[in-house]
């Protein structure tokens, strides 16, 4: 079911985004802390998608069409890509000193 606009405003979302940016900056380049933050964001993405979002999906064609048009118009489907381990290892290998191989 498509609901009317919620009390969650763009100001709320901007404040949340800023807190996440601050957390990333506080990691100060610490790869383990940054990885933990990325894992948390991915977990939250999954939880929201699986629990709240799916339950809120429209139950009739007109509402579904309206939602799909809104998604298309306002930026597409949210997706958090994962780096493939092979791609990551390739980047590490490229960055390593050729004399160390």
C-alpha positions, 0 to 999 in steps of 0.5 A: 500500500502506498502511503502518503508522505511520512513525517520523515523529511529531507531534513531528517534524511540530510541529518542522518546522512551527515552523521554517517559522513561524520562517522566515516570521517572519524574512522580516519582512514582505519579500514576496519572501522570503515568496513564495519560502517559499510557492513552496518549500512548494508545490514540496515539496507537489507533489514529495511528492504525485507521488513518495512519496505516489502510490507509497504508495497502497493497491493493494486496495479494503479498504486504499483504503477505510481510507485514505479513511476516515482522510483524511475523519476526520482533516482531509481532503485536503491542498491548497495554494490559489493566489491567482488573479492577478485576485483579487490585482490586485483586492485591490491596486486596492481598497487603492490610494488613490482619488486615485491612479487 
